[in-house]
Amino acid sequence: MRRKVVPIQRGCLPEEVERAARVRESVRMALREEGLPLGVIAEQAGASVQVLRAYLEGTFRGDAPALTRTLEAWLREAEERAGPPPAFAHTSHSRRIYAALRLVHEQGGIGAIYGDPGTGKTATFLAYRRERPTALLVTAGPAVRSPRSLLVRILRALKRGSAGGVPGLLSAVEFYFAGSGRLLIVDEAQHLSHEAIDLLRCLVDATEVRLVLGGNNTLWDCFHAAGGIPFEQLTSRMTVRLHLDASRMTRRDVEVVVRQALNDIPRDCVEWFFERAPHQIGHYRFIANLCRLAKRLAQGGPVTAEHLETARRMVE
């Protein structure tokens, strides 16, 4: 007889559920942005891969609060090991993203920034938010695609209460945005439903908040109905539309990312990456992740193309 899977939320207090959601998102970011394999995280945290996968999927049937505390401790230790984040280094892509963000922030309206994965969109959004603290960054996803879930995510980013239905949540968001001139950046916006995107359009109209939607190559399709017919209420409010093509990565871009990851620009490493990075899924992320792994393989010595080749075989 097949055993029933009990969701992670069952039997947990509301604050424990919210705490677990934050931890799951942090672990997913480590998987996505840092390129850490699930098995490595499980081993370092003292859990099995199966347990960790079930926890991340929300189907863990064991002591969820205890595992949440274990993963919180792992995240703290990982942050201490990593040290302070390196200074943000601009590439040709990030300069275009920055210019688009500034344009929307200063002139208002709606911007769309989308394209190939690993072209530095999320990293540049984070850097812009650090530079301009009034900018707000939220991330959509499979579980954050409806109007209500999006409003909840925005209010949490504002550090405000997020209980109630859509009308009350929308009123609260309008109150905090009205006349503020803030920039709202929604990353991974291709996950949003048409209703959620239209709600954001109404929010721009009602409060004059500035809005930038970032995502992959399918994002622009979200501005069109079936058959490719554009939603004119959205497209007519476009201040900027920026499409990012990873094949435009320059040798200077490769040097910038390698220097940021290795604190050096070994010529053989730059040549190795320049031959491969523009053809890899992830591009900038591919360079950064492989540099980190190669640095460990070098054990304190200079990183060479041989280390990079070994690292590539390890992650294939």
N, C-alpha and C positions, 0 to 999 in steps of 0.2 A: 504494500500500500504506500502510495506516495505521501510523504510528510508535507504538511502545509508550512509554507514560509511565512514567518511573522515579520512585518515591517519593523524597522529599527525604532520607530516612534512609539510603538505599543509598549505600555508599562513605564514610559519615561515621563518625567515632569516637563512642562513646556520649556523651562529654562535649559533643561538638559538636551531637549530636541534642538533648540536654537544653537546651543554650544556645539553639539555634534555636527550641525550643518556648517558652522564656521570651520571646524577642524577638517571636515571632508573637503571643503573648498580649498583649504590650504594645502592639503595633501595632493589633491588633483592638480593644483598649480605647480607643485614640485614635480609631478609626473609630466605635466605639459611644458612648463617653461624651463625647468632645470634639466629635463631629460633623464631623470633618475628612473631606472627600471623598478617595477612594482616589487620584484624579488629583493632588491637591495633595501628598499624602505621596510619591507616586512622583516628582513633579517636584522636590521639595525634597531627596529622597534620591538623585536622579540615576539613577533606574531607570524602566523603562517600566511602564505600568499592567498590561500582560499578564504581565510578569515578576513584579511584586509580587503579583498575584492568584494566580499559580501557586505562589509561595513560601508565601503564607498558606494555600493549599489543600493544601500538602504535596506538590505535583507538579512542583516546579521541577527542571529537569534540568541546570542550569549549576553554577557554583561556589557551592554553598550556604554554606560557611563564610565566603567573601568577602562575600557579600550580607548574611549575618548581621552581620558587623562593620560594614558600611556602615549598616545599619539601627540598630545600637547607637549609632553616632555621631549619626545623625539624632535618635534618642530623647533623647540627652544634650543636643543643641543645642535641641530643642524644649522640654525641661524648663528650660533656662537662659532661653530667651525668655519662657516663661510666668511665671517668677518664682515666689515662694512661693505656695502655694494660699491662697485667701481663707478667712477664718475661717468655720466652719460656721454657717449661719443657720437657725434652726428655722422650719418651717412647721407648719400644723395637721396635716398628714400625718406629718411627722417626729416631732412630739411624741407622737403615738399609737404610732408604731413604737418610739420610745425607751422608752415606758412598757411596751410588750409585751416588749421585750428585757430590761428590768430585772426584770420580773415573773418571767420564766423563769429568768434568771440567779440570782435570789434564792431562788425556791421550787423550782426544778428541773422536770423533766418535759420536754415537747415543745411547741413553739410553731409555728404556721403564720402567716406574714405574706405575703399575696399580693394581687394586684389589677392594676389598669391599669398599663401601662408608663409610665415617666417620672414616677412619683409620689414619687420620692426614696428608694426602698427601698435601693438600693446605696449612695448617698451617705450615708444615715443609718447603714447597717451599718459603713461605713468610719469615720464619725465616732465611733461607739460603740467601735469597736476602738481608735481613737487615745486615747479617754478611759480605756478599761479594757484595758491591754495583755495581760491574761490571756485576753481573748476571742480566739477564733480564727476567722478568716473564710476560707472556701474557696469556689470557684465551680465549679459543675457545668457541663456542656455536652454537645454531641453526642459528643465524644470522652471525656467524663468522666461516665459514667452507670452503669457496672458496679461491683460491689463492689470489685474489685481497683483499678480506676482511681481510684475515690473514696478508698480507703485510701492509695494512693500520694500523692494530692493532699494529704491530711491530714498525712501524715508529712513531706512537703516543707514544708508550712506550719509544722510543728514543728521544721524544720531537722534532721531525722533521716534515716537511711538508708531507702531504699524499695525494696530488692531482695527478690525471693522471691515465693512464692505467697500466696494469700489467708489460710491459717491463720497463717503467720508474720507477715504484715503486720498482721492483726487482733490478734495477741498483743502486737505492739509498740505499737499504738495503745492497747490496753487498759492496758498498763503505764504509758504516759505520762499517761493520763487518770484512772486509778484514784485516787479520793479527792481529786482536784484541785479539784473544784467549778468547773471552767472552763466557759465557754459556747462551744459550737461553732455557728457560723452557716454554713449552706450556702446560698449564693445560686444563683439559676437552678435551683432544685431540681426544677422540673417536668421536667427532662431525665433525672432519675434513674429507673432501673428499679425495679420493685417489690422486687426482691431487694436492691438497694442501700438502699432506704428501710427495709426490714425489718432489714438489717444495722445501720443506725443505731439503730433501736429496741432491738436487742439490746445495742448499745454503751451506750445510756442505762441499760438494766437492769443491765448488768455493772459499770459504773464510776460510775454516778450523774452522769455528765457532763450538762450542760444542753444542749439542742438546739433550734435555731430553723431552720426551713426557710423560705426566701424564694423567691418566684417570681411568675409571671404568673397570670392567671385560671384556667389549667388545673391549677394545683398541687393544689387540693383534690380533683380527680378522681383523683390518684395515691393517695389514701387510701381508694379504693374499688375493688372488683373490677368485672368486667363486669356490667352491669345495675344499677350504682349501689349495690351492697351494700357497706357500710363494713367495713374491716378493723378489727375491734373492738380488737385488740391495740394498734393505733396510736391510734385515736380515744379510747380510754379513758385514754390517757396525756397527752391534750391539756391543757396548762395555759392556753393562750390561743390563740384563732383570730381573726386580724385581717384583714378584707377592706378594701382601699383602693379608693375610688371617686374617680376624677379629677374627676368633675363637682362634687364638693364643694369644689373649689378656691375660696378666698375672695379678695376684693380685697386683703386683708392678705398672703395668700400671694404674690400677684403682686408686690406692693411689695417683699417680702422678697427674692425671687429677682432682681428688677430691681436693687435696691440692691446686692446681692452682686456682680452682673455689671458694673454701671456705676459703682459708688460714688456713686450719686445716684438720685433717684426722680423723673424727669421725668414730670409729670402726663399729658402726651399719650401717652407711651410706655406708662404703666400702663393708660390707657384702651384703647389699641390692643391690648395683650395681653389684657386682661380680656374683650374681645369675642371673642377668637380662641383663647386658650390652652386653656380647658377642652374645646374641640372638636377639639384637635389630638392626633395620636398622639405621645406623648412628654411633653406637658404641661410639667413643670418643665424638662426637658431642651430642649424646644422654645424656651422663654424664654431659657435660658442660652446656647444655641448661637446664636440669632438676635442676642442682645445682643452677643456677641463679634464677630460678623461686622459688625453695624451700627457697632460701635466703630471697626473698621478703616476702614469707609467714611467715618466722620466725620473721620478723619485728625487726631485731637487736639481737635476741636471738640465741642460738646455733641451728644449723640445725640438725634435727633428721630424722630417717627413716620414721616417720609418715609424716613429711613435704614432703619428696620425694614421698611417696605414693599418697598424695593429689595432688602434682604437676603432677604426671603421669596421674591421672584421668582427670586433667584439659586439658591436651594436647591430649588425645586419641580422 
